[in-house]
């Protein structure tokens, strides 16, 4: 449909129609007057009224299409994207004024709406570009899949991992993309079956004769609240180089530990062996009397026993056999150890030992093994508390906490310096004066506790001396 041209011709046409009608009316009046049927004066008032009505009617009829043409032109401009208000001509204001005003309000509102839509579109494009940049810069391979395990999105690392471009990855089945072993496939199946999130699970991907290690993370989500089917984001991080470095560090730490152990053994054995050699030389000289030779023999025997004790402690510490499923009543073991210490060393050191023990607390571990642990811990506490000027005290408390029995051995001695707390479980490290300890008690105790599934640690928050926390797994009580 073409728009009607709006020019001055409409005005000219209006005057032509008006004059033509007036001329016809005058012709009829003069015709009747000449025929002397009516006087000329009788036509004057009707003629004026008729002229006014005719002129008004002609003006209305010619103004209507003019206003329609203005509105039509505005609508055509709006459809072409030019949202401009229409100016209201004076002669069309009476008829089309309210319509054009409403149209202009609509155009202004649409202009504001389109401007907001354009800003929102630019913001969405910016967010999409930013998210795309973030996804492509992730260190791991990212895939999003739908409920049919088909890839719907990938990043640059995923393209490099699978040696496929983005278009080739889209629509691929996740189980066909990942060359997993049976354990890995089972992990993936269970995760998607139960919508179970997976965090840092290690998997192995095999490509021919090459295997690489990855961590697998899976998070499930839905596109909208009304969606029934889920989607999943799968992230694969290559940790092959990290595991190789970890193995190298582990080997280095083993060699370092062996060197430290060898140095400790040499240090501990050197003193008694030097004593044995010295007294053996005295015996070899043969200048001593019988009493002296007997004394030298006793010293040699004592130092040889000391060497034997060191080797036996080392053997106990290094033993890694699987513990038998034995159990014992830990409160009974604690009472026996405390009673033994009371009958000998504690009287010598004048240290009071208080116990607050749980009843019916069976734990995993043989009584003979836990006896060694408790003797070491309580004797260390007694020796630390003996230097207190008044009321040296050792407190032993046990309680059942969940599926474990927690035992604390605390003393009111000087405590352990902060700088030494990381070394107290190292073999041959001792806080006691030189010669009064081998530095193997805590190392052996921790080894025994670890083998039965427990923990042994020094409480870093205890300020009234030293406190060791021993956690032992609770044995399953047999029911009738």
C-alpha positions in Angstrom: 0.0 0.0 0.0 1.4 3.4 -1.1 1.2 6.4 1.1 -1.0 9.3 -0.1 1.1 12.3 -1.0 0.4 15.3 1.2 0.9 18.6 -0.7 -0.9 21.9 -1.2 -3.0 20.3 -4.0 -5.5 19.1 -1.4 -6.1 22.7 -0.4 -6.6 23.8 -4.0 -8.9 20.9 -4.6 -11.0 21.9 -1.6 -11.5 25.4 -2.8 -12.4 24.2 -6.3 -15.1 21.9 -4.9 -16.4 24.7 -2.7 -16.6 27.3 -5.5 -18.2 24.8 -7.8 -21.0 24.0 -5.4 -21.5 27.7 -4.7 -21.7 28.4 -8.4 -24.3 25.7 -8.9 -26.4 27.1 -6.0 -26.2 30.6 -7.4 -27.2 29.4 -10.8 -30.3 27.6 -9.4 -31.3 30.8 -7.4 -31.0 33.0 -10.4 -32.9 30.5 -12.6 -35.8 30.5 -10.1 -35.7 34.2 -9.8 -35.9 34.8 -13.6 -38.9 32.5 -13.7 -40.4 34.9 -11.1 -41.5 32.0 -8.9 -39.6 33.3 -5.8 -38.1 36.7 -4.9 -34.4 36.9 -4.6 -34.4 38.1 -1.0 -36.0 34.9 0.2 -33.0 32.8 -0.9 -30.4 34.9 1.0 -30.5 33.2 4.5 -30.9 29.6 3.3 -28.2 30.2 0.9 -25.8 31.4 3.6 -26.6 28.5 5.9 -26.3 26.0 3.1 -23.0 27.4 2.1 -21.6 27.2 5.6 -22.8 23.6 6.0 -21.4 22.6 2.6 -18.1 24.3 3.2 -17.8 22.5 6.7 -18.7 19.2 5.1 -16.2 19.6 2.3 -13.5 20.6 4.8 -14.2 17.5 7.0 -14.1 15.2 4.0 -10.8 16.5 2.8 -9.2 16.7 6.3 -10.0 13.1 7.1 -7.8 11.5 4.5 -5.1 14.0 5.2 -5.0 13.0 8.9 -5.1 9.3 8.0 -2.1 9.8 5.7 -0.1 11.5 8.5 -0.8 8.6 10.8 0.0 6.0 8.1 3.3 7.7 7.4 4.2 7.5 11.1 3.3 3.8 11.3 5.4 3.1 8.2 8.4 5.0 9.7 7.9 2.9 13.0 8.0 -0.4 11.1 11.3 0.8 9.5 12.8 1.4 12.9 12.4 5.2 13.1 10.4 5.8 16.2 9.7 9.5 15.9 6.6 11.3 17.2 4.1 12.8 14.7 3.5 16.6 14.6 -0.2 17.4 14.8 -1.2 19.9 12.0 -3.7 22.6 13.1 -6.5 21.6 10.8 -6.4 18.0 11.8 -6.1 18.6 15.6 -9.9 18.6 16.2 -10.4 15.2 14.6 -7.0 13.3 15.0 -5.4 15.1 17.9 -6.2 12.6 20.7 -5.2 9.6 18.4 -1.9 11.2 17.4 -1.2 12.1 21.1 -1.7 8.4 22.1 0.4 7.3 19.1 3.3 9.6 20.2 3.1 8.2 23.8 3.2 4.7 22.4 6.2 5.5 20.2 8.1 7.1 23.2 7.4 4.0 25.4 8.5 1.7 22.6 11.7 3.7 22.1 12.5 3.4 25.8 11.7 -0.3 25.7 13.9 -0.9 22.7 16.8 1.0 24.3 16.6 -1.1 27.4 16.4 -4.2 25.3 19.5 -3.1 23.4 21.4 -2.5 26.6 20.3 -5.9 28.0 21.4 -7.5 24.8 24.8 -5.8 24.9 25.1 -6.9 28.6 24.2 -10.5 27.7 26.8 -10.5 24.9 29.4 -9.2 27.3 28.6 -11.8 29.9 28.7 -14.6 27.3 32.1 -13.4 25.9 33.5 -13.2 29.5 32.1 -16.6 30.4 33.5 -18.1 27.2 36.9 -16.6 27.9 36.8 -18.0 31.5 35.8 -21.5 30.2 38.5 -21.5 27.6 41.2 -20.4 30.1 40.5 -23.1 32.6 43.5 -25.4 33.2 41.4 -28.5 32.9 39.2 -30.0 30.1 35.6 -28.9 30.5 32.6 -30.7 29.0 28.9 -30.2 29.6 26.6 -33.1 28.7 22.9 -33.6 28.7 20.9 -36.4 30.2 21.7 -38.6 27.2 25.5 -38.2 27.9 25.9 -36.1 24.7 28.4 -33.2 24.7 26.8 -29.8 24.5 29.8 -27.5 25.3 33.5 -27.8 25.4 36.6 -25.6 26.0 40.0 -25.4 24.3 41.6 -27.9 26.7 39.0 -30.5 25.9 39.6 -30.1 22.2 43.3 -30.6 22.8 42.7 -33.6 25.0 40.5 -35.5 22.6 42.2 -34.0 19.4 38.8 -32.8 18.1 37.5 -29.4 17.1 34.4 -27.9 18.8 32.0 -29.0 16.1 33.2 -32.6 16.2 33.0 -32.8 19.9 29.3 -31.6 20.0 27.0 -34.5 20.1 29.6 -37.1 21.1 28.8 -39.6 23.8 30.8 -39.1 27.0 31.4 -42.8 27.5 32.7 -43.2 24.0 35.0 -40.2 24.4 36.7 -41.3 27.6 38.9 -44.5 27.3 38.2 -45.6 30.9 39.0 -48.8 32.6 36.2 -50.8 34.3 36.6 -49.0 37.6 36.4 -45.6 35.9 33.3 -46.6 33.9 31.6 -47.9 37.0 32.4 -44.6 38.8 30.9 -42.6 35.9 27.8 -44.9 35.7 27.0 -44.5 39.4 27.5 -40.7 39.3 25.0 -40.3 36.4 22.6 -42.9 37.7 22.2 -41.3 41.1 23.1 -37.7 40.1 25.9 -38.0 42.6 28.5 -35.2 42.6 32.1 -36.4 42.1 35.0 -34.5 43.6 38.7 -35.0 42.7 38.3 -38.7 42.0 41.4 -40.1 40.3 40.9 -42.0 37.0 43.2 -43.4 34.3 42.7 -42.7 30.6 44.5 -45.2 28.3 45.4 -44.3 24.7 47.1 -47.3 23.2 50.1 -48.1 25.3 50.1 -44.7 27.1 48.2 -44.1 30.3 47.7 -40.8 32.0 46.2 -39.9 35.3 43.4 -37.3 35.7 41.2 -36.0 38.5 37.5 -36.2 37.7 34.9 -33.7 38.9 31.2 -33.9 38.0 28.5 -31.3 39.0 24.9 -31.7 38.0 22.5 -28.8 37.2 19.3 -28.0 35.4 18.8 -25.4 32.8 15.6 -24.1 34.5 13.6 -24.9 37.6 10.9 -26.6 35.5 13.3 -28.9 33.7 13.0 -32.6 34.7 16.1 -33.8 32.9 19.5 -32.8 34.2 22.7 -31.6 32.6 26.3 -32.2 34.0 29.6 -30.3 33.9 32.6 -32.7 33.7 36.1 -31.3 34.4 39.2 -33.4 33.8 42.6 -32.2 35.2 45.8 -34.0 34.0 47.9 -34.9 37.1 50.3 -37.3 35.4 53.3 -34.9 35.9 52.2 -34.2 39.4 52.1 -37.9 40.3 55.6 -38.3 38.8 56.9 -35.4 40.8 55.2 -36.8 43.9 56.9 -40.2 43.3 60.3 -38.5 43.0 59.7 -36.6 46.2 58.6 -39.8 47.9 61.8 -41.6 46.8 63.9 -38.6 48.0 62.2 -38.6 51.4 62.8 -42.3 51.7 66.5 -41.9 51.0 66.6 -38.9 53.4 64.9 -41.0 56.1 67.3 -43.8 55.6 70.2 -41.5 55.9 68.8 -39.9 59.1 68.0 -43.3 60.5 71.5 -44.5 59.8 73.0 -41.4 61.4 70.8 -42.0 64.5 71.7 -45.6 64.8 75.4 -44.8 64.5 75.1 -42.1 67.1 73.2 -44.4 69.5 75.4 -47.4 69.0 78.7 -45.5 69.0 78.7 -44.7 72.7 78.1 -48.2 74.1 80.4 -49.8 71.5 83.1 -47.3 72.4 82.7 -48.3 76.0 82.8 -52.0 75.2 86.0 -51.5 73.1 87.7 -49.6 75.9 86.9 -52.1 78.6 87.8 -55.0 76.4 91.2 -53.4 75.8 91.7 -53.2 79.6 90.8 -56.9 80.0 93.1 -57.7 77.1 96.0 -56.0 78.9 95.6 -58.5 81.8 97.0 -56.2 84.4 93.9 -55.9 86.5 92.9 -58.0 89.4 90.0 -60.3 89.6 87.6 -57.7 91.0 88.5 -55.2 88.3 88.0 -57.8 85.6 84.6 -58.7 87.0 83.7 -55.0 87.0 84.9 -54.6 83.5 82.9 -57.6 82.4 79.7 -56.2 84.0 80.2 -52.9 82.2 80.7 -54.7 78.9 77.6 -56.8 79.5 75.5 -53.7 80.4 76.6 -51.8 77.3 76.0 -54.9 75.1 72.5 -55.1 76.5 72.0 -51.5 75.7 73.0 -52.2 72.1 70.6 -55.1 72.0 67.8 -52.9 73.4 68.4 -50.3 70.7 68.3 -52.9 67.9 65.1 -54.5 69.4 63.4 -51.1 69.6 64.4 -50.4 66.0 63.0 -53.8 64.9 59.7 -53.0 66.7 59.5 -49.6 65.1 60.2 -50.9 61.6 57.8 -53.8 61.9 54.9 -53.4 59.4 53.1 -56.7 59.8 49.3 -56.6 59.8 47.9 -56.5 63.3 45.7 -59.4 64.4 42.1 -58.4 65.1 42.6 -58.4 68.9 40.8 -56.2 71.4 41.2 -55.3 75.1 39.5 -53.3 77.8 41.5 -50.1 77.7 40.5 -48.9 81.2 41.9 -52.1 82.6 45.2 -51.7 80.8 45.5 -48.1 82.0 44.9 -49.1 85.6 47.6 -51.8 85.4 50.1 -49.4 83.9 49.4 -46.7 86.5 49.7 -49.3 89.3 53.0 -50.6 88.0 54.4 -47.0 87.7 53.2 -46.2 91.2 55.1 -49.2 92.6 58.4 -48.0 91.2 59.3 -44.8 89.4 56.5 -42.6 90.5 57.4 -43.0 94.2 61.0 -42.1 93.3 59.8 -38.9 91.6 57.0 -38.2 94.0 54.5 -37.6 91.3 50.7 -37.9 91.8 48.8 -39.7 89.1 45.0 -39.2 88.8 42.7 -41.2 86.5 39.2 -40.6 85.3 38.4 -43.6 83.1 35.4 -44.6 81.1 33.7 -47.9 81.9 33.1 -50.7 79.3 35.4 -49.2 76.6 36.8 -52.1 74.5 39.3 -51.0 71.8 41.1 -52.7 69.0 44.7 -53.7 69.7 46.4 -56.2 71.9 47.0 -55.4 75.6 50.7 -56.0 75.2 51.0 -53.5 72.4 48.9 -50.8 74.1 50.8 -51.4 77.3 54.0 -50.2 75.6 52.2 -47.1 74.3 50.8 -46.2 77.7 54.0 -46.8 79.6 55.9 -44.5 77.2 53.3 -41.7 77.5 52.7 -41.9 81.2 56.4 -42.2 82.1 57.2 -39.2 79.9 54.5 -37.2 81.7 55.9 -38.3 85.2 59.5 -37.3 84.2 58.2 -34.0 82.9 56.2 -33.2 86.0 58.9 -34.1 88.6 60.5 -30.7 88.2 57.5 -28.9 89.4 58.1 -27.2 92.8 54.8 -28.1 94.4 52.2 -30.8 93.6 53.6 -32.5 90.5 50.5 -34.0 88.8 49.8 -36.4 85.9 46.1 -36.8 84.8 44.8 -39.7 82.6 41.3 -39.3 81.2 39.4 -41.6 78.9 36.0 -41.2 77.3 34.0 -42.8 74.5 33.5 -40.4 71.5 31.5 -41.8 68.7 33.3 -44.9 67.4 36.5 -44.1 69.2 37.9 -44.0 72.7 39.8 -40.8 73.4 42.6 -40.9 76.0 44.4 -37.8 77.2 47.7 -37.9 79.3 48.4 -34.4 80.7 51.1 -33.2 83.1 51.8 -29.8 84.7 55.4 -29.8 83.7 57.3 -27.2 81.6 55.6 -28.3 78.4 57.2 -28.9 75.0 58.7 -25.9 73.1 56.9 -24.9 70.0 60.0 -25.3 67.9 60.3 -29.0 68.9 56.7 -30.2 68.5 57.2 -31.2 64.9 60.1 -33.4 65.8 58.9 -35.3 68.9 57.7 -38.3 66.9 61.0 -38.6 64.9 63.2 -41.5 65.7 66.2 -40.7 68.1 64.8 -37.2 68.9 64.5 -36.6 72.6 63.8 -33.6 74.8 65.4 -35.3 77.8 68.9 -34.6 79.0 71.7 -36.3 77.0 72.0 -40.0 77.9 68.7 -40.3 79.7 66.6 -41.3 76.7 67.0 -43.0 73.3 64.4 -40.9 71.5 62.5 -44.0 70.3 59.5 -44.1 72.8 57.1 -41.8 71.0 58.2 -43.0 67.5 57.5 -46.7 68.5 54.2 -45.7 70.2 52.9 -43.8 67.2 53.9 -46.7 65.0 51.9 -49.2 67.1 48.8 -46.8 67.3 48.9 -46.2 63.6 48.9 -49.9 62.8 45.7 -50.5 64.7 43.9 -47.6 63.1 44.3 -45.0 65.8 46.0 -41.6 66.2 48.6 -40.1 68.6 49.3 -36.4 68.7 50.4 -33.6 71.0 47.7 -31.0 71.9 49.0 -27.7 70.6 46.4 -25.7 72.6 47.3 -27.1 76.0 49.2 -24.4 78.0 49.4 -25.9 81.5 52.2 -28.3 80.6 52.0 -31.0 77.9 49.1 -33.1 76.9 49.1 -36.1 74.5 45.8 -37.2 72.8 45.5 -40.9 72.0 42.5 -42.0 69.9 41.8 -45.8 69.6 39.1 -47.4 67.4 36.3 -48.8 69.5 35.9 -52.6 69.2 32.5 -53.9 68.1 30.7 -55.3 71.1 29.4 -58.8 70.5 25.7 -59.1 71.1 24.0 -62.2 72.4 
